[in-house]
Amino acid sequence: MRIATFNLENLDLAPGGEAAFERRAAVLRPQLEALQADILCLQEVNGQHVGGQKARELTALTRLLAETAYDTYDLVAASSAAQGMADVHNLVILSRRPAHRSEALRHRLVPPPAYRSVTAEPETAREMTLEWDRPLLHAVYETEGGRALHVINLHLRSPLAAPIPGQKLSAQRWGSLAGWAEGYFTATVKRSGQALEARLLVERIFDADPEALIAVCGDLNAGEEETPSRLLQATLEDSGNPELAGRVLEALELRLPAARRFTINHGGHRRMLDHILCSPVLAAACRGVEADNDKLPDETLMAEDDPRSNHAPLVAEFDV
C-alpha cells in the first residue's frame, strides 16, 4: 500500500482560465500518476462556482483527475466554508478503497484561544479570538489485512503574520514592526493550535487502540524541529517517559538521505515542510519513502503563470 501527500498549490479553474488550467494539468497529471498512491492526501484544492450556484464544487480537481487512475477513487473533502467547498485551500483524500467514515475537525478538541492584542487599533478592537484557518480531515480505511487505518490530512497555517486590526497599510505592507511582530506571534499560535488539535485526535485514537495504524500527512509549514512537528511527533525525548513510546509518531522523511530531504526550495534553501508521520506499528511496516523533488523549482524564481507546484510530493510504501 502506498500513501502520498501533495500540496497542489492553489489548484483552480478560473473563468476564462481554461488554457492556464490545461498547462497546469499537463504538469500535475504525470506527477500524480507517478506516485501510484492507494491513498493520496491533497492540499490547496480550490473550489469553483458551478452554473451560477452559490455553493462551490471541486470542478478543477475533477477535471485534473479525469485522465488519471485516480478518476475512480473514493473522495472525501474538508473545507473552512459553512456549506460546500471554500474558494481556496480545501483538503481532499483520494483512496482506492472507500472510507468507512470521515470527519472534519476544527475547534472540536481545542477551543479558539481568547487573546487581548497589545497593538490593535482602535483599543476597542483588542479583544480577539484566534481561530484556525482550516479544519483537519480524518478518514478511516480498512487494509487488506482487515485492520483499521486512520489517515489525517493537515494543512497548517503559513508562518506569515496574521492581520492585526489597524496595523496594516495594505495587503503586503505593515504600519509598524510592533504590529507585524504581534501578527507573526498570533500566526504561530494558530499554526501550533492546529497541530495540538491533531495531536489530541491521535491520542483519542490510541486510547481506543494502542496498536493503531495512523498516518498524519500534509503540509505542516514547519520542519521536523519546529513546534508544530514536535507537537505531532511527541518523541520519547520530549516526554521522558518510556511508557509513552507507543504513542510517538515517526517522521518518515528522516529515512531519506539528507540530500533528498526537502519538499520546498526557497531562495536556494531546501526545507522539508510536507510530512508523513506514522504510529509505531505503521512505521514498522514502512518499506520505503520517496520525495519527488528532482525537478522542484525555486519558488522565488517562479513566474506568476508557472504551471508547477512549489511543493514536491512525498510517498511512502507499506506492507500491511
Phi, psi and omega in degrees: 000137180243129177245131183227157174225142184206121172273111185283350180059083173054055174295121187214165174219085184283154175306128182078008184256027182301315183295318179295320178297316182295326176295319178293315182300322180296334178271318187283324182302312178298325177296316180296315181298321182295335180292329182048046186279141170275329175227126185233117177264125182242144175236160179059052174259109183282153178258149183235145172291143180234124174056036178077003179288152179287319181289152179255154176231170182268058184296317181298317180295317179302317179294320180297319185279345188303331182250028179231171177293342182281356183301328183260004183288153172291143182231129169235149186218158176224144185219155173276353180283149180294323179225139179069203182264151176284165179293327180224157165062042171283154176257140180222140169238124174256142182212144179296321176258146180293150177287139174291322176199159177211157181205150173253133181240128174211107182066024174278325182255339179229113179292153179296127183293134171283140186214138175253116181290152177254349182239350184300143177228136000287173183300332179294346180266008188280340176281116186232162171235126184266093182267149177291147178289326187218158172279178165252158182241122182243126177228148181241129181237166175250128177283169177299333178277003177087006179274151173282132178242120180264123177243126180242119180260125184234146165221098183282157182300145172296150176288000176302141185302135177280151181299141173240127183309130175077004185252355180248133178274331176201182184302326185246006187231127180263150179276340179206153176289331177297317178295316178300316182298319179291323176297321178294320178298312182293327176297321179296320178297315180298314181297315179292326178295320175301316180296321178298317180298320177296320179296320179294326174295317177302318179300318179296322178296316178295325177301321181280330182207099181300340179257024187299147172268113184229133173232117174259116188236149171141189181267106181272354185051035182201144173282171185294343181268353184271164189306310181302317180294320180294323176300320182284318182289317179047064186290166177299325177297324180290314185278330184068014185234107180302335180291345180260007184300330181287355181251005178287148171251130180268132174280105187295337180296341178293348175277349177281150171302146184306323182291342181257002190269072177201148175232001178222143173233108183239108180060034181086355178264114182268130184224154178258098180255344180255135192221155165234110182253129189235147173295159185305318182294318179290321179299324179293337180269000181287131182250354179173154180225139179222141171244122182275071187245013182299322183248024182293126181282159169282116187296337179286345181253000183285135175288160182303325183259018178297126186282350184281157168277149177273006175248148172263139175288153179234135182223143177231144180249138185230150174254088181228000000 
